[in-house]
Amino acid sequence: MATLILVRHGRSTANTSGVLAGRTPGVALDEQGLAQAAALPGRLAGLPLAAVVSSPLQRCLETVQPLVDARPGVEAHQEERISECDYGDWSGRKLAELGDDPLMAVVQQHPSSAVFPGGESMRAMQARAVDAVRDWNTRVEAEHGEGAVFLMCSHGDIIKSLVADALGMHLDHFQRIHADPCSVTAIRYTRLRPFLLRLGETGDLGSLTPRENGAEGKKDSSGEAVVGGGSGAA
């Protein structure tokens, strides 16, 4: 089945200044973020990407641009549903000052009930992101086959919520998940369940390259986990 590569955008000017960027326009990658983006094509060199799908926010588009430039034959798309959470009135504010807001405790401990003033709920954020991934998974499989690999570049809370969904975790536990800037998370979707292959990976990704069917490379498409956990080679 299709494999989704989730990339969090590179480090941004908001990350370094301690600001909750949200959907504030004009938030770009900082110097380190640009270097992270420049390194992304090399990190993904062994993966035959069928499509690159990005949040429309500037920091995500800047992150995937070197990859898109390096692979002119790969389709590039923007997807509003994997855009950052709409933090409403919290957008653009310092995280240090938001820490004293009573809502922050709810965001951390009971996020499924959190609704940002003038923005959206965290439940709505997760629902739209999951719908987007499922829709793109179906589209990529239909156009490129069940073994296709595609990439989505999004934001920390979006990626954490997608991982929680893939693991069957309640949204109230998603704050236990972490994804660094420009880290790679991989999820393979099967007919019966998703499998989390990587979480917040910042190193080599060669083992994610699809293998030819054979004695060692044959994949089980039933959706069942390998008994004993497997060797990790497939």
N, C-alpha and C positions, 0 to 999 in steps of 0.2 A: 504494500500500500504506500501512499505518498508519505514523504518525510518533510516536515516543516522545520526550517532553520529560523529561529527567532533571534534577531540581533537587536540589542538595546543600542540606541544612538550613542555616539562617542561623547566624551566629557564636554559639557557645554559651559558657557559663561555663567549660566544660572547655577550650575553645580558648584562651581568654584566660589561663587559669591553667596552661597547659602540661601538662594531665593527659590520659592516654589513657582516655577515658570508656568506650569499649566499650558494653556493655549495662547499665552502672550506672544504676539508676533515679534520677529526680530531676534529671537534667542538663537545664537549661532554656536558652533563648536569653538572651543578655545584651542590654544596651540597644541595641547596634548590630544584633544579630541580629533583635530585634523590629522595628527600623526597616527592615531588609532584607525581612522578611516582609510588612510593611505595604505596601512598594513593589511586591511581586510581582504583585498583580492588575493594576496599571497596565502593568507590563512585558509581561504576557501578554494584554493587552486585545484584541489582534487575532486571537487564536487560539481557534477554536471547539472547546474541550476536550470530549471525550466522557466522560472519567472522570478522577478524581484518586485516585491510589493512593499510600498513604504507609506507610513503616516505622512500626511501632507505638510507637517510642521518642518520648519527650516532645518533644525538640527538633525532630523532623520534623513531628509533629502541630501544634506551635505555628507552624511555618513555613507550612504550608498552610492554617491556619485562616482568615486574612484572605481567601485566594482562595476557599475554600469558602463563606465568608459572602457574598462578592461574587457568587457564582454558585450560588444556591440550587437551580437546576435540574440541576446537574451531580452525577452519582453520586460519592460519596466512599467509599473503601474503605481497609482496612488490610491489609497483606501482610507476614507474618512473614519470608518468604524474602528480602526486601530490607532486613531489619534489619541493624544493624551486625555486623561480624565478632565472633565470640565470642572475645575475647582471653584468656579464662580468668583465670589468676592475674595477668596483666598489667593487668587492668582496674582503673582508679582510681589507677594509679601515675603518678608524674611521668615525662614523656618524657626529661628530663635524666638521670635515674638508669637508665632502661632502655637508654640509649645505650651503657652499658658492658657490657650483657649480650651474650654471644657470639651469641645468637639474633638480635639486631638486625641484625648483618651479613648473616645468612641472609635475613631479611625484606627487606633492601634489595637484595641481589645475586642471591638464588636463592629467591624467594618461593614457587615451586611446591613446594619441599621443606619449607617452614616450617609447623610445627605448634605452636600456642601451648599452654603447659602448663596443663592443666585446661580447655582450650578447643578450638577447631576448627582445621583446616588452612586455608590460604589457597586451596588447590585446591577444598575443599568449599565455601568461601564463594563463590567464583566460580560453581561449578556450580549451586548453589541459586538464585543471583541470575539467571543466564542462563535457567534453567528457568522462573523466575517471569516474566521478560520475555517469553519465547516464549509461555507460556500466556496472559498478558494480551493480547499482540498478537493471538493467534488469537481470543480472546473479544471484544475490541473490534472487530475487523474483522467478525466474525459479527454483532454487534449494531448496528454503526454504519456499516459499509461500509469499503472499502479506503482511502478518503481520510481516515479518521478520525485525529484527534490526541488522544493521551492523555498524562497526566503521572504521573510517579513521583517521589516525594520520598524520598531515601535519603542515604547517607553516602559520604564520600570514597573509601574503599577499594572499596566496592561499585561506585560509578560508574566508577572507574578500571578495575576488572576487566571491567565491561560494555563499555567502550570498547575495551579490548584484544581482547575477543571479537569485537566488530563489525569491527575492523580485521584480524582474523586473526593477531593478535600472540600470541606465547607469553606466558603469565602472568609469566615471568621478566623481561619488559620493561615490565610495567605501572607500575612506579615512575617511568617516564619521563613519565607522564601526570599532569597536575595539574588540580584543580578547586577553586576558591575557595568559601568559604561563600556560599550562595545564588546560585551561578553556575548557568547553564543549559547543558546539553549536549543536542543533538538527534540522534537516529538514526532514519533511515527504513528499515524492513525491507521487502525485496522477496522475490519467490519464489526468486531466485538468490543474493542477498547483501544485507547491510545497507550503508547509506551513512551516514557520519558527516557531519552537516550543520553542527553547531556543537560547539565544545569549550570549556567553561569560560567561556561568554559572560556578560558582566555589563552589556551595553548594550541597544540596541534590538533587538527580535525580530520586527518587522513583516514581514520578508521570509520568515518561516516560514509565514505565513498561506497556506492552500491556495488555488490559483487555479482559475478556471473553465477548462475545456478550450477551447482556441482556438489561434490562430496562435502566440502567445507563451507561453501558459500550459499547453499540453499536456504531460503528463508521460509519460515512457517507462516502462512497467510491466514491461519485459523483464528488468530487473535489470542492464542494461548501462550502463556509465559513458558520459557524453557525450564524443564524440571531441574532443580538444583542451581538455577541461576545462570547456567551456561558459562562459556569461557570468556565472553565479552568480545570475541573475535568477529562475530557476525552482526 
